[in-house]
Structures are given as structure tokens and as C-alpha cells.
Amino acid sequence: MAVSKDPRPCSIADALALVGEKYSLLVLREVCLGNGRFDQLVRNIGAPRDILATRLKRLVEAGILTKSPYSERPRRFEYRPTRAGLELEPVLLTLKEWGDRHLHRDGDLPMVMEHVCGHEFVPVVTCRACGDEVRHEDLTAHPQAPGWTTTGPTAA
């Protein structure tokens, strides 16, 4: 089987190119929790300061975070999620749920999210059209990129 020089066009790959770098999703976790100051981010994530600064700059440039001054002397900033950043929160919650189920089977959870209704929040992916919970066996992929099928590139 020949190796394609160009990988499958994919929105997942495009998104991961932006938020898949080490620490990027953890930055978003902290900012969504309200911890948007640089020193809070360093402490809560454990990232080296130079790498964290690079990630923050990239997330701001991509429109996922905004940067606002909170002190003039010395000049300091805090980061907040934009609408695009908040739209990634369900991804974080789904990753958290997967980690709770598969990595913390002993029930010793690092954090529990509570919904406004007062119950523990457990995310479920549903179909926007019918409201049913999405299961793998209910999905069918329809590649839209020219020259690609679900199994890979078509013959040239």
C-alpha cells in the first residue's frame, strides 16, 4: 500500500494543529475555570513559563482567548475565553468524563462539575436534529474532500 504524501483533509487535524499542542487544552481548562492570570496558569498547569507564553500568544492570535490588562504598574494581563474558546468547553468536559471513567475507576475523581440543576454534570453527545444520544454504530461518514473516501484516497 502506497503512503499518501498528503494526509486526509480533516477538521479534527486542523483543530488539533491549534489546540493539540502540549498545555493548550489545560490553558483553556484553567481560563474556563476563571484562572486567567499568568501566575495562576503557571501554578495550576505546571508548564514552563516560556512555553506557556507561546501557547497563550497562539491562542489569542487564533481568537480562542482574549488578553486584557488588569494592572498598569506593573503591566499584567489576564486571559478570558472568547465565544470560540467557550465552544471548546464541551470538548474539555467530554475529555474529563472519559478520564473519570477510564483513568479514575476507583472513584477518586480530581474534580466534579455540578450543573445549575444541582446534580453532577455528565456530558452526553446528542444529535441536534432528533435529540437522541449518539452511538458509534449510528454514524455514517460522508467524505466531502475531493479524492477521498472513508477508506482513504482514491486512485490517481
Long-range contacts (C-beta under 8 A, 24 or more apart in sequence): 4-152, 4-153, 6-153, 8-145, 8-148, 8-152, 8-153, 9-145, 9-148, 18-58, 18-59, 18-62, 18-64, 19-59, 19-64, 19-88, 21-55, 21-58, 22-47, 22-51, 23-47, 23-51, 23-52, 23-55, 24-55, 24-58, 24-59, 25-88, 25-91, 25-92, 25-95, 27-52, 27-55, 27-56, 27-59, 27-65, 27-79, 28-59, 28-64, 28-65, 28-81, 28-85, 28-88, 28-89, 28-92, 29-92, 31-65, 31-79, 31-80, 31-81, 31-85, 32-81, 32-85, 32-86, 32-89, 32-92, 36-78, 36-79, 36-80, 37-70, 37-76, 37-77, 37-78, 37-79, 38-76, 38-77, 38-78, 41-79, 59-85, 64-88, 90-123, 93-121, 93-123, 94-123, 94-125, 97-122, 97-123
